[in-house]
Amino acid sequence: MTSAGGSGPDLALLQGLLPLKTYKEFDDFEQKLNTDSDLKQSLVQRLQFLGGSTVKAAVKSMIDHCMTSGLQYEYNWEGRLGWNTKTNTTKRGFKNTRLCELLSR
């Protein structure tokens, strides 16, 4: 799909999908990114418009756009036990996700 002008990605593809709130939503979105090049292109284009005064601020802005803070809390880079994990469970790894790949473009 393309935008109304006939060129470029259709940002409406992202409507209602973000921010991701649950593991299931995250996993479903990852699967869609693997199979839907229009969705992937739309996400990349949308993330290009988000910014920040530093790299750290820009990355935070993009992650906040994509995931709720509650879901962010369940992830860390490696997928190891978090330093402040009350349940003593391992967090999910973010570094090998499709979303991480697109954020670092």
Biopython code that builds the backbone (N, CA, C, O; Angstrom):
import numpy as np
from Bio.PDB.StructureBuilder import StructureBuilder

atoms = [
    (1, "MET", "N", (0.825, -1.171, 0.000)),
    (1, "MET", "CA", (0.000, 0.000, 0.000)),
    (1, "MET", "C", (0.870, 1.235, 0.000)),
    (1, "MET", "O", (1.984, 1.237, 0.525)),
    (2, "THR", "N", (0.345, 2.278, -0.595)),
    (2, "THR", "CA", (1.076, 3.527, -0.614)),
    (2, "THR", "C", (0.209, 4.619, -0.032)),
    (2, "THR", "O", (-0.984, 4.432, 0.211)),
    (3, "SER", "N", (0.829, 5.758, 0.185)),
    (3, "SER", "CA", (0.091, 6.890, 0.717)),
    (3, "SER", "C", (-0.858, 7.436, -0.334)),
    (3, "SER", "O", (-0.827, 7.009, -1.488)),
    (4, "ALA", "N", (-1.697, 8.373, 0.060)),
    (4, "ALA", "CA", (-2.701, 8.933, -0.843)),
    (4, "ALA", "C", (-2.068, 9.529, -2.092)),
    (4, "ALA", "O", (-2.700, 9.547, -3.148)),
    (5, "GLY", "N", (-0.849, 10.012, -1.999)),
    (5, "GLY", "CA", (-0.157, 10.581, -3.139)),
    (5, "GLY", "C", (0.354, 9.539, -4.103)),
    (5, "GLY", "O", (0.824, 9.883, -5.188)),
    (6, "GLY", "N", (0.274, 8.270, -3.737)),
    (6, "GLY", "CA", (0.677, 7.205, -4.631)),
    (6, "GLY", "C", (2.120, 6.773, -4.496)),
    (6, "GLY", "O", (2.559, 5.855, -5.189)),
    (7, "SER", "N", (2.868, 7.421, -3.613)),
    (7, "SER", "CA", (4.255, 7.004, -3.448)),
    (7, "SER", "C", (4.600, 6.982, -1.971)),
    (7, "SER", "O", (4.069, 7.758, -1.177)),
    (8, "GLY", "N", (5.481, 6.094, -1.628)),
    (8, "GLY", "CA", (5.912, 6.002, -0.240)),
    (8, "GLY", "C", (5.003, 5.119, 0.589)),
    (8, "GLY", "O", (3.938, 4.703, 0.133)),
    (9, "PRO", "N", (5.426, 4.839, 1.798)),
    (9, "PRO", "CA", (4.674, 3.948, 2.675)),
    (9, "PRO", "C", (3.390, 4.580, 3.187)),
    (9, "PRO", "O", (3.262, 5.803, 3.246)),
    (10, "ASP", "N", (2.460, 3.742, 3.548)),
    (10, "ASP", "CA", (1.170, 4.158, 4.077)),
    (10, "ASP", "C", (1.253, 4.136, 5.603)),
    (10, "ASP", "O", (1.252, 3.067, 6.213)),
    (11, "LEU", "N", (1.324, 5.315, 6.214)),
    (11, "LEU", "CA", (1.464, 5.396, 7.667)),
    (11, "LEU", "C", (0.217, 4.913, 8.383)),
    (11, "LEU", "O", (0.271, 4.619, 9.577)),
    (12, "ALA", "N", (-0.902, 4.825, 7.685)),
    (12, "ALA", "CA", (-2.134, 4.312, 8.290)),
    (12, "ALA", "C", (-1.995, 2.832, 8.658)),
    (12, "ALA", "O", (-2.761, 2.326, 9.479)),
    (13, "LEU", "N", (-1.036, 2.143, 8.066)),
    (13, "LEU", "CA", (-0.810, 0.734, 8.406)),
    (13, "LEU", "C", (-0.467, 0.566, 9.880)),
    (13, "LEU", "O", (-0.708, -0.495, 10.456)),
    (14, "LEU", "N", (0.095, 1.605, 10.494)),
    (14, "LEU", "CA", (0.503, 1.537, 11.900)),
    (14, "LEU", "C", (-0.625, 1.910, 12.854)),
    (14, "LEU", "O", (-0.511, 1.708, 14.063)),
    (15, "GLN", "N", (-1.714, 2.453, 12.313)),
    (15, "GLN", "CA", (-2.829, 2.914, 13.137)),
    (15, "GLN", "C", (-3.358, 1.787, 14.018)),
    (15, "GLN", "O", (-3.711, 0.716, 13.526)),
    (16, "GLY", "N", (-3.408, 2.035, 15.305)),
    (16, "GLY", "CA", (-3.945, 1.060, 16.247)),
    (16, "GLY", "C", (-2.978, -0.041, 16.664)),
    (16, "GLY", "O", (-3.303, -0.840, 17.542)),
    (17, "LEU", "N", (-1.803, -0.100, 16.057)),
    (17, "LEU", "CA", (-0.835, -1.146, 16.405)),
    (17, "LEU", "C", (0.129, -0.716, 17.507)),
    (17, "LEU", "O", (0.587, -1.539, 18.300)),
    (18, "LEU", "N", (0.430, 0.572, 17.548)),
    (18, "LEU", "CA", (1.415, 1.079, 18.492)),
    (18, "LEU", "C", (0.780, 2.039, 19.484)),
    (18, "LEU", "O", (-0.154, 2.749, 19.113)),
    (19, "PRO", "N", (1.229, 2.092, 20.690)),
    (19, "PRO", "CA", (2.333, 1.336, 21.253)),
    (19, "PRO", "C", (1.923, -0.094, 21.615)),
    (19, "PRO", "O", (0.769, -0.355, 21.956)),
    (20, "LEU", "N", (2.865, -0.990, 21.538)),
    (20, "LEU", "CA", (2.654, -2.382, 21.917)),
    (20, "LEU", "C", (2.539, -2.465, 23.430)),
    (20, "LEU", "O", (3.281, -1.800, 24.153)),
    (21, "LYS", "N", (1.596, -3.290, 23.911)),
    (21, "LYS", "CA", (1.320, -3.337, 25.348)),
    (21, "LYS", "C", (1.642, -4.681, 25.994)),
    (21, "LYS", "O", (1.886, -4.736, 27.199)),
    (22, "THR", "N", (1.648, -5.758, 25.222)),
    (22, "THR", "CA", (1.817, -7.101, 25.780)),
    (22, "THR", "C", (2.842, -7.894, 24.968)),
    (22, "THR", "O", (3.194, -7.527, 23.847)),
    (23, "TYR", "N", (3.307, -8.990, 25.567)),
    (23, "TYR", "CA", (4.191, -9.907, 24.834)),
    (23, "TYR", "C", (3.534, -10.373, 23.544)),
    (23, "TYR", "O", (4.178, -10.427, 22.497)),
    (24, "LYS", "N", (2.255, -10.707, 23.620)),
    (24, "LYS", "CA", (1.550, -11.210, 22.434)),
    (24, "LYS", "C", (1.535, -10.154, 21.332)),
    (24, "LYS", "O", (1.816, -10.460, 20.172)),
    (25, "GLU", "N", (1.209, -8.918, 21.691)),
    (25, "GLU", "CA", (1.216, -7.851, 20.699)),
    (25, "GLU", "C", (2.618, -7.678, 20.112)),
    (25, "GLU", "O", (2.772, -7.488, 18.906)),
    (26, "PHE", "N", (3.630, -7.744, 20.964)),
    (26, "PHE", "CA", (5.013, -7.609, 20.497)),
    (26, "PHE", "C", (5.355, -8.738, 19.531)),
    (26, "PHE", "O", (5.887, -8.492, 18.449)),
    (27, "ASP", "N", (5.052, -9.970, 19.919)),
    (27, "ASP", "CA", (5.368, -11.128, 19.071)),
    (27, "ASP", "C", (4.603, -11.079, 17.754)),
    (27, "ASP", "O", (5.163, -11.396, 16.704)),
    (28, "ASP", "N", (3.329, -10.686, 17.796)),
    (28, "ASP", "CA", (2.540, -10.563, 16.571)),
    (28, "ASP", "C", (3.113, -9.481, 15.654)),
    (28, "ASP", "O", (3.181, -9.653, 14.437)),
    (29, "PHE", "N", (3.524, -8.366, 16.257)),
    (29, "PHE", "CA", (4.096, -7.268, 15.478)),
    (29, "PHE", "C", (5.423, -7.689, 14.850)),
    (29, "PHE", "O", (5.701, -7.363, 13.696)),
    (30, "GLU", "N", (6.230, -8.407, 15.608)),
    (30, "GLU", "CA", (7.497, -8.925, 15.071)),
    (30, "GLU", "C", (7.234, -9.816, 13.852)),
    (30, "GLU", "O", (7.926, -9.715, 12.839)),
    (31, "GLN", "N", (6.242, -10.675, 13.960)),
    (31, "GLN", "CA", (5.903, -11.557, 12.841)),
    (31, "GLN", "C", (5.461, -10.744, 11.627)),
    (31, "GLN", "O", (5.854, -11.036, 10.498)),
    (32, "LYS", "N", (4.641, -9.722, 11.870)),
    (32, "LYS", "CA", (4.190, -8.866, 10.766)),
    (32, "LYS", "C", (5.373, -8.153, 10.118)),
    (32, "LYS", "O", (5.422, -8.021, 8.896)),
    (33, "LEU", "N", (6.325, -7.693, 10.927)),
    (33, "LEU", "CA", (7.505, -7.029, 10.366)),
    (33, "LEU", "C", (8.323, -7.978, 9.496)),
    (33, "LEU", "O", (8.963, -7.548, 8.537)),
    (34, "ASN", "N", (8.303, -9.263, 9.828)),
    (34, "ASN", "CA", (9.033, -10.258, 9.039)),
    (34, "ASN", "C", (8.370, -10.554, 7.708)),
    (34, "ASN", "O", (9.038, -10.976, 6.764)),
    (35, "THR", "N", (7.065, -10.340, 7.618)),
    (35, "THR", "CA", (6.341, -10.748, 6.419)),
    (35, "THR", "C", (5.741, -9.594, 5.616)),
    (35, "THR", "O", (5.363, -9.786, 4.460)),
    (36, "ASP", "N", (5.646, -8.414, 6.198)),
    (36, "ASP", "CA", (4.968, -7.297, 5.536)),
    (36, "ASP", "C", (5.947, -6.150, 5.307)),
    (36, "ASP", "O", (6.214, -5.361, 6.214)),
    (37, "SER", "N", (6.471, -6.063, 4.107)),
    (37, "SER", "CA", (7.471, -5.026, 3.819)),
    (37, "SER", "C", (6.855, -3.632, 3.851)),
    (37, "SER", "O", (7.549, -2.666, 4.167)),
    (38, "ASP", "N", (5.569, -3.506, 3.532)),
    (38, "ASP", "CA", (4.916, -2.199, 3.605)),
    (38, "ASP", "C", (4.838, -1.707, 5.048)),
    (38, "ASP", "O", (5.068, -0.528, 5.319)),
    (39, "LEU", "N", (4.514, -2.607, 5.969)),
    (39, "LEU", "CA", (4.456, -2.246, 7.383)),
    (39, "LEU", "C", (5.844, -1.838, 7.878)),
    (39, "LEU", "O", (5.993, -0.841, 8.585)),
    (40, "LYS", "N", (6.838, -2.606, 7.508)),
    (40, "LYS", "CA", (8.219, -2.308, 7.912)),
    (40, "LYS", "C", (8.634, -0.937, 7.394)),
    (40, "LYS", "O", (9.212, -0.143, 8.137)),
    (41, "GLN", "N", (8.349, -0.656, 6.144)),
    (41, "GLN", "CA", (8.701, 0.621, 5.536)),
    (41, "GLN", "C", (7.948, 1.768, 6.216)),
    (41, "GLN", "O", (8.513, 2.840, 6.435)),
    (42, "SER", "N", (6.688, 1.544, 6.547)),
    (42, "SER", "CA", (5.892, 2.556, 7.232)),
    (42, "SER", "C", (6.447, 2.864, 8.613)),
    (42, "SER", "O", (6.493, 4.025, 9.022)),
    (43, "LEU", "N", (6.868, 1.834, 9.333)),
    (43, "LEU", "CA", (7.438, 2.032, 10.660)),
    (43, "LEU", "C", (8.738, 2.825, 10.577)),
    (43, "LEU", "O", (8.947, 3.760, 11.349)),
    (44, "VAL", "N", (9.604, 2.456, 9.648)),
    (44, "VAL", "CA", (10.873, 3.169, 9.489)),
    (44, "VAL", "C", (10.602, 4.644, 9.181)),
    (44, "VAL", "O", (11.240, 5.527, 9.753)),
    (45, "GLN", "N", (9.670, 4.901, 8.290)),
    (45, "GLN", "CA", (9.360, 6.280, 7.938)),
    (45, "GLN", "C", (8.809, 7.039, 9.153)),
    (45, "GLN", "O", (9.180, 8.189, 9.387)),
    (46, "ARG", "N", (7.937, 6.402, 9.913)),
    (46, "ARG", "CA", (7.363, 7.054, 11.097)),
    (46, "ARG", "C", (8.450, 7.364, 12.128)),
    (46, "ARG", "O", (8.464, 8.451, 12.706)),
    (47, "LEU", "N", (9.339, 6.436, 12.356)),
    (47, "LEU", "CA", (10.382, 6.622, 13.356)),
    (47, "LEU", "C", (11.371, 7.723, 12.958)),
    (47, "LEU", "O", (12.003, 8.335, 13.819)),
    (48, "GLN", "N", (11.498, 7.968, 11.664)),
    (48, "GLN", "CA", (12.391, 9.023, 11.198)),
    (48, "GLN", "C", (11.925, 10.405, 11.641)),
    (48, "GLN", "O", (12.733, 11.327, 11.756)),
    (49, "PHE", "N", (10.625, 10.551, 11.890)),
    (49, "PHE", "CA", (10.079, 11.842, 12.295)),
    (49, "PHE", "C", (10.226, 12.105, 13.783)),
    (49, "PHE", "O", (10.080, 13.243, 14.229)),
    (50, "LEU", "N", (10.513, 11.071, 14.554)),
    (50, "LEU", "CA", (10.705, 11.245, 15.986)),
    (50, "LEU", "C", (12.138, 11.690, 16.210)),
    (50, "LEU", "O", (13.033, 11.296, 15.462)),
    (51, "GLY", "N", (12.358, 12.476, 17.192)),
    (51, "GLY", "CA", (13.718, 12.952, 17.382)),
    (51, "GLY", "C", (14.036, 13.195, 18.828)),
    (51, "GLY", "O", (13.253, 12.872, 19.721)),
    (52, "GLY", "N", (15.169, 13.757, 19.043)),
    (52, "GLY", "CA", (15.635, 14.102, 20.371)),
    (52, "GLY", "C", (16.907, 14.910, 20.246)),
    (52, "GLY", "O", (17.550, 14.913, 19.197)),
    (53, "SER", "N", (17.265, 15.587, 21.304)),
    (53, "SER", "CA", (18.443, 16.444, 21.272)),
    (53, "SER", "C", (19.747, 15.648, 21.361)),
    (53, "SER", "O", (20.819, 16.170, 21.055)),
    (54, "THR", "N", (19.651, 14.382, 21.782)),
    (54, "THR", "CA", (20.807, 13.497, 21.834)),
    (54, "THR", "C", (20.393, 12.146, 21.258)),
    (54, "THR", "O", (19.209, 11.888, 21.045)),
    (55, "VAL", "N", (21.373, 11.297, 21.012)),
    (55, "VAL", "CA", (21.064, 9.952, 20.520)),
    (55, "VAL", "C", (20.215, 9.211, 21.549)),
    (55, "VAL", "O", (19.249, 8.535, 21.197)),
    (56, "LYS", "N", (20.578, 9.341, 22.802)),
    (56, "LYS", "CA", (19.829, 8.681, 23.877)),
    (56, "LYS", "C", (18.378, 9.142, 23.884)),
    (56, "LYS", "O", (17.469, 8.321, 24.012)),
    (57, "ALA", "N", (18.151, 10.441, 23.748)),
    (57, "ALA", "CA", (16.793, 10.983, 23.740)),
    (57, "ALA", "C", (16.013, 10.507, 22.510)),
    (57, "ALA", "O", (14.819, 10.224, 22.602)),
    (58, "ALA", "N", (16.681, 10.421, 21.374)),
    (58, "ALA", "CA", (16.020, 9.961, 20.150)),
    (58, "ALA", "C", (15.612, 8.489, 20.267)),
    (58, "ALA", "O", (14.504, 8.117, 19.881)),
    (59, "VAL", "N", (16.500, 7.664, 20.796)),
    (59, "VAL", "CA", (16.190, 6.243, 20.969)),
    (59, "VAL", "C", (15.046, 6.072, 21.956)),
    (59, "VAL", "O", (14.148, 5.262, 21.729)),
    (60, "LYS", "N", (15.071, 6.828, 23.051)),
    (60, "LYS", "CA", (13.994, 6.753, 24.030)),
    (60, "LYS", "C", (12.670, 7.153, 23.398)),
    (60, "LYS", "O", (11.648, 6.508, 23.635)),
    (61, "SER", "N", (12.678, 8.198, 22.605)),
    (61, "SER", "CA", (11.466, 8.646, 21.926)),
    (61, "SER", "C", (10.909, 7.551, 21.013)),
    (61, "SER", "O", (9.701, 7.317, 20.989)),
    (62, "MET", "N", (11.782, 6.885, 20.269)),
    (62, "MET", "CA", (11.340, 5.821, 19.360)),
    (62, "MET", "C", (10.790, 4.624, 20.137)),
    (62, "MET", "O", (9.755, 4.066, 19.773)),
    (63, "ILE", "N", (11.478, 4.235, 21.199)),
    (63, "ILE", "CA", (11.009, 3.091, 21.993)),
    (63, "ILE", "C", (9.686, 3.429, 22.676)),
    (63, "ILE", "O", (8.778, 2.599, 22.723)),
    (64, "ASP", "N", (9.578, 4.650, 23.204)),
    (64, "ASP", "CA", (8.323, 5.067, 23.840)),
    (64, "ASP", "C", (7.169, 5.063, 22.844)),
    (64, "ASP", "O", (6.031, 4.775, 23.213)),
    (65, "HIS", "N", (7.454, 5.378, 21.597)),
    (65, "HIS", "CA", (6.429, 5.361, 20.558)),
    (65, "HIS", "C", (5.976, 3.930, 20.242)),
    (65, "HIS", "O", (4.811, 3.694, 19.920)),
    (66, "CYS", "N", (6.899, 2.996, 20.339)),
    (66, "CYS", "CA", (6.632, 1.613, 19.936)),
    (66, "CYS", "C", (6.093, 0.722, 21.060)),
    (66, "CYS", "O", (5.340, -0.214, 20.795)),
    (67, "MET", "N", (6.471, 1.005, 22.312)),
    (67, "MET", "CA", (6.128, 0.116, 23.430)),
    (67, "MET", "C", (5.703, 0.936, 24.650)),
    (67, "MET", "O", (6.256, 2.005, 24.909)),
    (68, "THR", "N", (4.729, 0.434, 25.387)),
    (68, "THR", "CA", (4.370, 1.079, 26.646)),
    (68, "THR", "C", (5.504, 0.883, 27.649)),
    (68, "THR", "O", (6.338, -0.008, 27.487)),
    (69, "SER", "N", (5.528, 1.717, 28.682)),
    (69, "SER", "CA", (6.585, 1.591, 29.688)),
    (69, "SER", "C", (6.491, 0.247, 30.412)),
    (69, "SER", "O", (7.511, -0.317, 30.808)),
    (70, "GLY", "N", (5.277, -0.263, 30.586)),
    (70, "GLY", "CA", (5.116, -1.564, 31.224)),
    (70, "GLY", "C", (5.757, -2.685, 30.421)),
    (70, "GLY", "O", (6.383, -3.578, 30.991)),
    (71, "LEU", "N", (5.605, -2.644, 29.110)),
    (71, "LEU", "CA", (6.227, -3.660, 28.264)),
    (71, "LEU", "C", (7.739, -3.443, 28.196)),
    (71, "LEU", "O", (8.502, -4.409, 28.193)),
    (72, "GLN", "N", (8.169, -2.202, 28.141)),
    (72, "GLN", "CA", (9.612, -1.918, 28.129)),
    (72, "GLN", "C", (10.290, -2.518, 29.356)),
    (72, "GLN", "O", (11.413, -3.015, 29.270)),
    (73, "TYR", "N", (9.614, -2.470, 30.487)),
    (73, "TYR", "CA", (10.165, -2.975, 31.736)),
    (73, "TYR", "C", (10.463, -4.474, 31.664)),
    (73, "TYR", "O", (11.317, -4.974, 32.396)),
    (74, "GLU", "N", (9.769, -5.181, 30.796)),
    (74, "GLU", "CA", (9.926, -6.632, 30.672)),
    (74, "GLU", "C", (11.096, -7.033, 29.776)),
    (74, "GLU", "O", (11.380, -8.221, 29.622)),
    (75, "TYR", "N", (11.772, -6.054, 29.187)),
    (75, "TYR", "CA", (12.887, -6.310, 28.273)),
    (75, "TYR", "C", (14.170, -5.692, 28.803)),
    (75, "TYR", "O", (14.148, -4.695, 29.524)),
    (76, "ASN", "N", (15.275, -6.297, 28.435)),
    (76, "ASN", "CA", (16.573, -5.648, 28.541)),
    (76, "ASN", "C", (17.398, -6.097, 27.336)),
    (76, "ASN", "O", (16.935, -6.913, 26.539)),
    (77, "TRP", "N", (18.585, -5.582, 27.202)),
    (77, "TRP", "CA", (19.368, -5.833, 25.992)),
    (77, "TRP", "C", (19.633, -7.316, 25.766)),
    (77, "TRP", "O", (19.391, -7.829, 24.673)),
    (78, "GLU", "N", (20.115, -7.991, 26.764)),
    (78, "GLU", "CA", (20.538, -9.384, 26.632)),
    (78, "GLU", "C", (19.446, -10.407, 26.938)),
    (78, "GLU", "O", (19.537, -11.553, 26.498)),
    (79, "GLY", "N", (18.436, -10.017, 27.672)),
    (79, "GLY", "CA", (17.443, -10.991, 28.100)),
    (79, "GLY", "C", (17.868, -11.723, 29.348)),
    (79, "GLY", "O", (17.588, -12.911, 29.508)),
    (80, "ARG", "N", (18.529, -11.031, 30.214)),
    (80, "ARG", "CA", (19.016, -11.616, 31.462)),
    (80, "ARG", "C", (18.151, -11.170, 32.630)),
    (80, "ARG", "O", (17.240, -10.356, 32.480)),
    (81, "LEU", "N", (18.454, -11.713, 33.774)),
    (81, "LEU", "CA", (17.780, -11.308, 34.992)),
    (81, "LEU", "C", (18.033, -9.830, 35.223)),
    (81, "LEU", "O", (19.179, -9.381, 35.217)),
    (82, "GLY", "N", (16.970, -9.077, 35.425)),
    (82, "GLY", "CA", (17.106, -7.642, 35.650)),
    (82, "GLY", "C", (17.656, -7.342, 37.036)),
    (82, "GLY", "O", (17.470, -8.125, 37.967)),
    (83, "TRP", "N", (18.327, -6.219, 37.169)),
    (83, "TRP", "CA", (18.941, -5.863, 38.446)),
    (83, "TRP", "C", (17.903, -5.540, 39.505)),
    (83, "TRP", "O", (18.191, -5.630, 40.698)),
    (84, "ASN", "N", (16.697, -5.166, 39.088)),
    (84, "ASN", "CA", (15.671, -4.787, 40.047)),
    (84, "ASN", "C", (14.409, -5.627, 39.829)),
    (84, "ASN", "O", (13.294, -5.130, 39.983)),
    (85, "THR", "N", (14.589, -6.876, 39.476)),
    (85, "THR", "CA", (13.459, -7.738, 39.191)),
    (85, "THR", "C", (12.922, -8.336, 40.482)),
    (85, "THR", "O", (13.594, -9.125, 41.146)),
    (86, "LYS", "N", (11.716, -7.951, 40.822)),
    (86, "LYS", "CA", (11.113, -8.422, 42.071)),
    (86, "LYS", "C", (10.698, -9.885, 42.001)),
    (86, "LYS", "O", (10.697, -10.585, 43.014)),
    (87, "THR", "N", (10.348, -10.342, 40.817)),
    (87, "THR", "CA", (9.873, -11.721, 40.674)),
    (87, "THR", "C", (11.004, -12.709, 40.447)),
    (87, "THR", "O", (10.775, -13.917, 40.386)),
    (88, "ASN", "N", (12.222, -12.200, 40.322)),
    (88, "ASN", "CA", (13.392, -13.052, 40.112)),
    (88, "ASN", "C", (13.286, -13.869, 38.823)),
    (88, "ASN", "O", (13.699, -15.028, 38.781)),
    (89, "THR", "N", (12.734, -13.261, 37.780)),
    (89, "THR", "CA", (12.599, -13.930, 36.494)),
    (89, "THR", "C", (13.466, -13.233, 35.455)),
    (89, "THR", "O", (13.812, -12.061, 35.602)),
    (90, "THR", "N", (13.803, -13.951, 34.429)),
    (90, "THR", "CA", (14.609, -13.413, 33.349)),
    (90, "THR", "C", (13.744, -12.551, 32.441)),
    (90, "THR", "O", (12.616, -12.908, 32.098)),
    (91, "LYS", "N", (14.298, -11.417, 32.065)),
    (91, "LYS", "CA", (13.604, -10.546, 31.129)),
    (91, "LYS", "C", (13.846, -11.047, 29.710)),
    (91, "LYS", "O", (14.758, -11.837, 29.467)),
    (92, "ARG", "N", (13.032, -10.585, 28.790)),
    (92, "ARG", "CA", (13.215, -10.936, 27.388)),
    (92, "ARG", "C", (14.306, -10.060, 26.778)),
    (92, "ARG", "O", (14.459, -8.893, 27.136)),
    (93, "GLY", "N", (15.050, -10.641, 25.862)),
    (93, "GLY", "CA", (16.108, -9.908, 25.174)),
    (93, "GLY", "C", (15.554, -9.050, 24.052)),
    (93, "GLY", "O", (14.646, -9.465, 23.332)),
    (94, "PHE", "N", (16.103, -7.851, 23.906)),
    (94, "PHE", "CA", (15.643, -6.925, 22.865)),
    (94, "PHE", "C", (16.593, -6.874, 21.677)),
    (94, "PHE", "O", (16.168, -6.561, 20.565)),
    (95, "LYS", "N", (17.858, -7.174, 21.889)),
    (95, "LYS", "CA", (18.870, -6.926, 20.859)),
    (95, "LYS", "C", (18.680, -7.733, 19.576)),
    (95, "LYS", "O", (19.124, -7.295, 18.514)),
    (96, "ASN", "N", (18.040, -8.885, 19.641)),
    (96, "ASN", "CA", (17.865, -9.715, 18.446)),
    (96, "ASN", "C", (16.462, -9.625, 17.854)),
    (96, "ASN", "O", (16.061, -10.484, 17.069)),
    (97, "THR", "N", (15.720, -8.592, 18.227)),
    (97, "THR", "CA", (14.370, -8.443, 17.693)),
    (97, "THR", "C", (14.394, -7.646, 16.394)),
    (97, "THR", "O", (15.325, -6.888, 16.123)),
    (98, "ARG", "N", (13.377, -7.834, 15.625)),
    (98, "ARG", "CA", (13.214, -7.096, 14.374)),
    (98, "ARG", "C", (13.037, -5.605, 14.672)),
    (98, "ARG", "O", (13.559, -4.751, 13.957)),
    (99, "LEU", "N", (12.292, -5.311, 15.738)),
    (99, "LEU", "CA", (12.064, -3.917, 16.107)),
    (99, "LEU", "C", (13.390, -3.228, 16.440)),
    (99, "LEU", "O", (13.611, -2.088, 16.031)),
    (100, "CYS", "N", (14.249, -3.888, 17.157)),
    (100, "CYS", "CA", (15.562, -3.327, 17.489)),
    (100, "CYS", "C", (16.351, -3.047, 16.212)),
    (100, "CYS", "O", (16.987, -2.001, 16.081)),
    (101, "GLU", "N", (16.304, -3.975, 15.290)),
    (101, "GLU", "CA", (16.996, -3.796, 14.011)),
    (101, "GLU", "C", (16.511, -2.535, 13.296)),
    (101, "GLU", "O", (17.311, -1.780, 12.744)),
    (102, "LEU", "N", (15.206, -2.317, 13.309)),
    (102, "LEU", "CA", (14.662, -1.148, 12.613)),
    (102, "LEU", "C", (14.953, 0.147, 13.372)),
    (102, "LEU", "O", (15.132, 1.197, 12.753)),
    (103, "LEU", "N", (15.002, 0.084, 14.695)),
    (103, "LEU", "CA", (15.332, 1.279, 15.483)),
    (103, "LEU", "C", (16.762, 1.730, 15.257)),
    (103, "LEU", "O", (17.070, 2.915, 15.384)),
    (104, "SER", "N", (17.634, 0.796, 14.926)),
    (104, "SER", "CA", (19.047, 1.136, 14.776)),
    (104, "SER", "C", (19.448, 1.455, 13.348)),
    (104, "SER", "O", (20.635, 1.600, 13.054)),
    (105, "ARG", "N", (18.488, 1.564, 12.473)),
    (105, "ARG", "CA", (18.783, 1.920, 11.079)),
    (105, "ARG", "C", (19.268, 3.332, 10.964)),
    (105, "ARG", "O", (19.562, 3.796, 9.863)),
]
sb = StructureBuilder()
sb.init_structure("model")
sb.init_model(0)
sb.init_chain("A")
sb.init_seg("    ")
for serial, (resi, resn, name, xyz) in enumerate(atoms, 1):
    if name == "N":
        sb.init_residue(resn, " ", resi, " ")
    sb.init_atom(name, np.array(xyz, "f"), 0.0, 1.0, " ", f" {name:<3s}", serial, name[0])
structure = sb.get_structure()
